[in-house]
Amino acid sequence: MSVRSSFVAVAVVVGTVFVFGCSQMGQTSSPTVPSSAASVASSGSVSLRPAQSLGLSQAAQGTRQVSMMDACDGPTFNLAIGPGTCSRNGGVSFSEFVALLTAHQSAGAWHNAPSQTDSWLGDALVAVNNGGEMHTFTRVANFGGGVVPFLNDLAGTPNVAPECTAETVFVPPGGTDAESLDQAGELRFQCCIHPWMRTTVLVKSH
């Protein structure tokens, strides 16, 4: 796939995710990405569900918070991918972002903080999008690729995490997502757009 066609693929998937995620806020239905976007996703169609606004007081009594971070430069990301892709001004340009991924299979400013934590069974894990792009905080059995083949290739994650092609919560900038820690042991969470953004949680029973 050429760089030009790769950018088009990113624009279709991420742009559609952003538009659908924002346009469906507050609605209960789960729209499906149009076939044009699904054709460049790794597997069929991707169902979208908007992130719900969640205050910590609404979560379980015990909580752990994870921040989803990025450093996208709005003007260059919006030009390359589509309007509304990045709400920040200044930061890492889109070309620099691609160069970082090409060299390192990750872009350090795009990360979950912390990447490792522990918690108790029954607690809630609250993920807050403190970046300028759409992210997901998806529980997966094993880390893998996401819904953007171009980013999967650059990140060295060609095998898509199956959970990323199921119903996934897309969290806009400033939004939150909460996961119930209902299983003891090691649980894994990743962004299904930027698959190197990962958090591992060691859940301990009381």
Backbone hydrogen bonds, N-H to C=O, Kabsch-Sander energy under -0.5 kcal/mol:
donor,donor_aa,acceptor,acceptor_aa,energy
6,S,2,S,-2.3
7,F,3,V,-2.3
8,V,4,R,-1.8
9,A,5,S,-2.1
10,V,6,S,-2.5
11,A,7,F,-2.6
12,V,8,V,-2.5
13,V,9,A,-2.3
14,V,10,V,-2.5
15,G,10,V,-0.6
15,G,11,A,-1.6
16,T,12,V,-1.7
17,V,13,V,-2.6
18,F,14,V,-2.6
19,V,15,G,-2.5
20,F,16,T,-2.9
21,G,17,V,-2.7
22,C,18,F,-2.4
23,S,19,V,-2.6
24,Q,20,F,-1.5
25,M,22,C,-1.2
27,Q,24,Q,-2.4
33,V,46,V,-1.7
37,A,34,P,-1.1
38,A,34,P,-2.4
39,S,35,S,-2.1
40,V,37,A,-1.3
41,A,37,A,-0.6
41,A,38,A,-0.8
47,S,45,S,-0.5
48,L,31,P,-2.4
49,R,168,T,-1.5
51,A,170,F,-1.2
58,Q,55,G,-1.6
59,A,55,G,-0.6
59,A,56,L,-1.0
64,R,124,A,-2.1
66,V,126,V,-2.7
67,S,113,A,-2.8
68,M,66,V,-0.5
68,M,128,V,-3.1
69,M,67,S,-0.6
69,M,111,H,-2.9
73,D,92,V,-1.6
74,G,72,C,-0.7
74,G,88,R,-1.1
77,F,73,D,-2.5
78,N,74,G,-2.9
79,L,75,P,-1.4
80,A,76,T,-2.1
81,I,77,F,-3.0
82,G,77,F,-0.8
85,T,82,G,-1.7
87,S,132,G,-2.2
92,V,71,A,-3.4
97,F,93,S,-2.5
98,V,94,F,-2.3
99,A,95,S,-2.0
100,L,96,E,-2.5
101,L,97,F,-2.2
102,T,98,V,-2.4
103,A,99,A,-2.0
104,H,100,L,-2.9
105,Q,101,L,-2.3
106,S,100,L,-0.6
110,W,107,A,-2.3
111,H,69,M,-1.0
111,H,109,A,-1.0
113,A,67,S,-2.5
117,T,200,T,-2.0
119,S,202,L,-2.2
121,L,204,K,-2.7
122,G,181,L,-3.3
123,D,120,W,-2.2
124,A,62,G,-2.7
125,L,179,E,-3.0
126,V,64,R,-3.1
126,V,124,A,-0.6
127,A,125,L,-0.6
127,A,177,D,-3.4
128,V,66,V,-2.9
129,N,175,G,-2.8
130,N,68,M,-1.9
130,N,128,V,-1.1
135,H,171,V,-2.1
137,F,169,V,-0.5
138,T,190,Q,-3.0
140,V,188,R,-2.3
145,G,159,N,-2.9
147,V,192,C,-3.1
151,L,148,V,-0.5
152,N,148,V,-2.3
153,D,149,P,-2.7
154,L,150,F,-1.9
155,A,151,L,-2.3
156,G,152,N,-0.8
156,G,153,D,-0.8
157,T,152,N,-2.6
160,V,158,P,-0.9
161,A,145,G,-2.2
164,C,161,A,-2.1
165,T,162,P,-1.3
166,A,163,E,-0.8
168,T,47,S,-1.6
170,F,49,R,-1.5
170,F,168,T,-0.6
171,V,135,H,-3.7
171,V,169,V,-0.6
174,G,129,N,-2.5
175,G,172,P,-2.8
177,D,127,A,-2.2
179,E,125,L,-2.6
181,L,123,D,-2.7
182,D,180,S,-1.6
185,G,203,V,-2.8
187,L,185,G,-0.6
187,L,201,V,-3.1
188,R,140,V,-0.7
189,F,199,T,-2.4
190,Q,138,T,-2.2
191,C,194,H,-0.6
191,C,197,M,-1.9
197,M,194,H,-2.3
198,R,196,W,-1.0
199,T,189,F,-2.6
200,T,115,S,-2.7
201,V,187,L,-3.0
202,L,117,T,-2.4
203,V,185,G,-3.4
203,V,201,V,-0.8
204,K,119,S,-3.0
204,K,202,L,-0.6
